Amino acid sequence: MSARIPCLVLAGVFYQTWWLALTFVVLSVPLPWMAVLIANDRAPRKAEHVNRLGQGLPERDLRGRELESRDPPIVEG
C-alpha cells in the first residue's frame, strides 16, 4: 500500500511524458486490492468443534434429569 502514493507522486512529476505518467497511475490502481489479498492470505486457524443446537449431549436440568427434547420453533420472516 505504501507504494501507491509514490506512484501517484511520480505520475504528477512526469505529467509532461503522458505515457510514463499513465503507467504510474495504472500501476497504482490495483495496489490496494492486491494489498488486501496479501494481508488476508494466511493459513487457517486450527479447526475447532462447535457444539450446535440439537447436536451433542442431551440437555439436562439442575437436578441432572434429561429435559424433553423438542425441535426448536422455526420463525420465518
Secondary structure, DSSP 8 states (H G I E B T S, - for coil): -TTHHHHHHHHHHTTTSHHHHHHHHHHHSSHHHHHHHHHH------------TTSSS--B-TTS-B-----------
